[in-house]
Amino acid sequence: MVRLYTAVGRYRVHNENGIRQPIVTVNMKESALSMEEMILWSCLMWNIVTKAEAGELFRKRVQGTGIDSERFDAVLERLIVRHLVVSAEAEKGDEALYKLLANLYV
């Protein structure tokens, strides 16, 4: 089985009282992101990858930031629950890709 992941939503920075907060909007619902969520979400934006590949991208990006790379699974699960990351699974990669793209919209 192959499971593919990608990020969805529209990114913007909300600036209130000099405090910048990353916001991702999906289906007109705004979600504020923590630093670790923002790093993983940005790794997955414009990419379609397996969980192992996503983990590797996340680990490379958090080096030197003080963020624990071992939190990858928890951060990924949180983004999936919040509908900011979507996935699809199938026997072969091309089928998983089709399932993933079939459920996305512009």
BAFI-3210 file (N, C-alpha, C; in Angstrom, 3 decimals, decimal comma, padded with zeros to 6 digits):
// residues 106
n [1|2|3|4|5|6|7|8|9|10|11|12|13|14|15|16|17|18|19|20|21|22|23|24|25|26|27|28|29|30|31|32|33|34|35|36|37|38|39|40|41|42|43|44|45|46|47|48|49|50|51|52|53|54|55|56|57|58|59|60|61|62|63|64|65|66|67|68|69|70|71|72|73|74|75|76|77|78|79|80|81|82|83|84|85|86|87|88|89|90|91|92|93|94|95|96|97|98|99|100|101|102|103|104|105|106]
n.u [000,841|000,414|000,621|-000,087|000,666|-000,331|-000,321|-003,015|-004,856|-004,871|-002,324|-001,557|-000,256|-001,199|-001,258|-001,291|-001,230|001,542|002,328|003,062|001,193|000,982|-001,551|-003,738|-006,139|-008,882|-011,660|-013,038|-012,493|-010,424|-007,225|-004,908|-001,411|001,077|004,658|005,944|003,894|003,611|006,066|005,981|003,629|004,394|006,444|004,982|003,366|002,691|003,878|003,702|003,950|005,299|004,844|007,328|009,023|007,963|008,587|011,371|011,785|010,739|012,490|014,926|014,296|013,828|016,229|018,493|016,642|015,589|013,297|011,831|012,526|011,417|008,766|007,355|005,329|003,172|002,668|002,003|-000,341|-001,971|-002,276|-003,659|-006,053|-007,027|-007,652|-005,781|-003,844|-004,024|-004,617|-004,206|-004,702|-003,602|-003,148|-001,131|001,195|000,333|-002,434|-002,983|-002,203|-004,119|-006,473|-005,946|-005,747|-008,269|-009,991|-009,352|-009,678|-009,717]
n.v [-001,188|002,227|005,401|008,743|012,193|015,637|019,210|021,495|024,518|028,127|030,391|033,030|035,892|037,021|040,053|041,361|043,832|044,029|041,407|038,636|036,135|033,022|032,056|029,676|029,120|027,086|026,025|028,368|028,444|029,583|028,766|029,033|028,520|026,671|026,977|024,514|023,216|024,970|024,645|021,919|021,988|023,792|022,304|020,354|021,744|022,236|019,846|016,333|013,626|010,640|009,356|008,840|010,405|012,938|013,074|013,141|015,585|017,322|016,837|017,788|020,492|021,407|021,326|022,872|024,683|024,266|022,856|019,762|017,062|014,593|014,913|014,724|012,778|013,380|016,055|015,824|014,255|016,044|018,092|016,685|016,055|018,620|019,179|020,329|019,007|016,494|013,069|010,045|006,596|003,664|000,615|000,916|003,509|005,321|005,022|005,904|008,556|009,445|009,129|010,973|013,448|013,523|014,255|016,835|020,395|023,527]
n.w [000,000|-000,744|000,614|000,113|000,787|001,050|001,446|002,002|001,346|001,843|002,418|004,679|006,456|009,542|011,151|014,198|016,537|016,236|016,395|014,551|012,991|011,467|009,210|007,871|005,441|004,801|003,071|003,837|006,529|009,025|010,262|012,801|012,944|014,714|015,179|014,547|013,152|011,002|009,736|008,877|007,321|005,315|004,165|002,898|001,162|-002,210|-002,756|-003,203|-001,319|000,263|003,638|004,800|003,198|003,771|006,481|006,340|004,976|006,930|009,110|008,067|007,744|010,371|011,644|013,788|014,764|017,237|017,494|018,175|016,218|016,487|016,943|014,664|013,817|015,545|014,877|012,167|012,370|013,774|011,871|009,906|011,230|011,532|008,944|007,237|006,008|003,601|002,623|000,690|-000,002|-001,691|-003,598|-005,556|-006,499|-008,535|-008,440|-005,843|-006,127|-007,999|-006,447|-004,415|-005,811|-006,990|-004,989|-004,375|-004,851|-006,614]
ca.u [000,000|001,108|-000,170|000,506|000,227|-000,073|-000,947|-004,045|-005,208|-004,267|-001,501|-001,351|000,249|-002,065|-000,429|-002,111|-000,426|002,947|002,577|002,752|000,678|000,634|-002,926|-004,075|-007,582|-009,426|-013,133|-013,417|-012,171|-009,060|-006,520|-003,594|-000,455|002,268|005,870|006,187|002,855|003,930|007,202|005,535|002,655|005,129|007,169|004,034|002,708|003,174|004,529|002,925|005,021|004,967|005,092|008,779|009,575|007,524|009,390|012,724|011,708|010,534|013,717|015,916|013,876|013,858|017,593|018,979|015,560|015,176|012,085|012,138|012,133|010,668|007,355|006,798|004,073|002,124|002,359|001,290|-001,687|-002,724|-002,622|-004,681|-007,302|-007,489|-007,927|-004,789|-003,094|-004,888|-003,869|-004,954|-003,964|-003,988|-002,155|-000,023|001,397|-000,491|-003,807|-003,027|-002,151|-005,427|-007,426|-005,623|-006,093|-009,696|-010,725|-008,920|-010,312|-009,021]
ca.v [000,000|003,506|006,543|010,017|013,339|016,983|020,282|022,260|025,785|029,390|030,937|034,472|036,258|037,948|040,900|042,054|044,451|043,727|039,966|037,970|034,771|032,377|031,592|028,912|029,084|025,980|026,063|029,584|028,285|029,998|028,021|029,542|027,423|026,766|026,962|023,168|022,966|025,771|024,029|020,722|022,382|024,383|021,212|019,585|022,603|022,038|018,548|015,133|012,751|009,589|009,754|008,821|011,588|014,099|013,070|013,577|017,029|017,981|016,739|018,701|021,875|021,807|021,318|024,161|025,574|023,952|022,046|018,339|016,378|013,388|015,280|014,672|012,028|014,125|017,260|015,373|013,841|017,247|018,773|015,876|016,247|019,988|019,218|021,161|018,028|015,411|011,907|008,993|005,336|002,675|-000,444|001,429|004,947|006,108|004,976|006,788|009,915|009,745|009,296|012,223|014,591|013,512|014,881|018,220|021,381|024,822]
ca.w [000,000|-000,826|001,096|-000,275|001,574|000,565|002,222|001,300|001,976|001,402|003,495|004,839|007,772|010,264|011,994|015,185|017,600|015,997|016,506|013,287|013,182|010,201|009,115|006,664|005,245|004,016|003,117|004,566|007,948|009,297|011,299|013,180|013,005|015,557|014,365|014,020|012,150|009,824|009,047|008,169|006,292|004,189|003,495|002,093|000,172|-003,583|-002,836|-002,921|-000,845|001,223|005,022|005,014|002,536|004,552|007,693|006,001|004,717|008,218|009,904|007,487|007,947|011,776|012,175|014,259|015,184|018,597|017,432|018,251|014,987|016,848|017,036|013,317|013,750|016,251|014,098|010,974|012,778|014,120|010,622|009,237|011,976|011,264|007,505|006,566|005,223|003,144|002,156|000,007|000,009|-002,694|-003,817|-006,356|-006,378|-009,453|-007,945|-004,674|-006,655|-008,568|-005,337|-003,726|-006,662|-007,292|-003,893|-004,201|-005,712|-006,645]
c.u [000,884|000,159|000,606|-000,132|000,515|-000,788|-001,982|-004,267|-004,467|-003,582|-001,513|-000,811|-000,681|-001,176|-001,328|-001,228|001,053|003,309|002,121|002,337|000,358|-000,784|-003,086|-005,591|-007,949|-010,937|-013,644|-013,205|-010,697|-008,472|-005,169|-002,661|000,662|003,485|006,105|005,143|003,171|005,078|006,748|004,560|003,392|005,964|006,246|003,332|003,425|003,991|003,515|003,949|004,468|005,257|006,589|009,444|009,203|008,345|010,802|012,770|011,586|011,814|014,801|015,577|013,992|015,261|018,006|017,898|015,152|013,889|012,490|011,623|011,338|009,170|006,657|005,440|002,921|001,705|001,580|-000,151|-002,556|-003,157|-003,696|-006,031|-007,893|-007,792|-007,006|-003,824|-004,071|-004,019|-004,813|-004,066|-004,509|-002,865|-000,913|000,015|000,513|-001,956|-003,978|-003,007|-003,496|-006,460|-007,202|-006,093|-007,594|-010,517|-010,318|-009,652|-009,520|-009,901]
c.v [001,247|004,589|007,809|011,155|014,639|017,985|020,986|023,573|026,957|030,025|032,459|034,711|037,303|038,740|041,700|042,543|044,099|042,260|039,303|036,533|034,174|031,801|030,825|028,808|027,927|026,014|027,214|029,468|028,618|029,188|028,666|028,349|027,713|026,713|025,577|022,790|023,722|025,162|022,810|021,076|022,943|023,343|020,469|020,427|022,457|020,761|017,453|014,052|011,647|010,106|009,805|010,049|012,864|014,207|013,563|015,080|017,811|017,981|017,685|020,148|022,321|021,803|022,735|025,122|025,361|023,147|020,580|017,629|015,111|013,665|015,186|013,980|012,779|015,364|016,885|014,998|015,059|018,003|018,006|016,078|017,625|020,213|020,180|020,311|016,921|014,269|010,954|007,759|004,404|001,654|000,066|002,946|005,781|006,117|005,898|008,248|010,329|009,989|010,625|013,422|014,662|014,224|016,328|019,133|022,679|025,858]
c.w [000,000|-000,331|000,760|000,520|000,837|001,459|001,353|002,043|001,374|002,600|003,486|006,248|008,361|011,219|012,918|016,318|017,470|016,123|015,212|013,553|011,816|010,267|007,806|006,604|004,330|004,190|003,980|006,076|008,135|010,440|011,544|013,361|013,995|014,622|013,757|012,975|010,866|009,032|008,259|007,054|005,076|003,451|002,523|001,022|-001,164|-003,725|-002,577|-002,601|000,046|002,631|005,317|004,398|003,287|005,829|007,444|005,712|006,025|009,037|009,385|007,822|009,398|012,384|012,562|014,724|016,631|018,655|017,375|016,997|015,254|016,980|015,681|013,259|014,399|015,456|012,845|011,315|013,105|012,866|009,844|009,910|011,697|009,775|006,754|005,745|004,861|002,634|001,429|-000,063|-001,061|-002,828|-004,553|-006,248|-007,284|-009,021|-006,736|-005,117|-007,234|-007,467|-004,617|-004,538|-006,955|-006,222|-003,623|-005,172|-005,626|-006,011]
res [m|v|r|l|y|t|a|v|g|r|y|r|v|h|n|e|n|g|i|r|q|p|i|v|t|v|n|m|k|e|s|a|l|s|m|e|e|m|i|l|w|s|c|l|m|w|n|i|v|t|k|a|e|a|g|e|l|f|r|k|r|v|q|g|t|g|i|d|s|e|r|f|d|a|v|l|e|r|l|i|v|r|h|l|v|v|s|a|e|a|e|k|g|d|e|a|l|y|k|l|l|a|n|l|y|v]
***
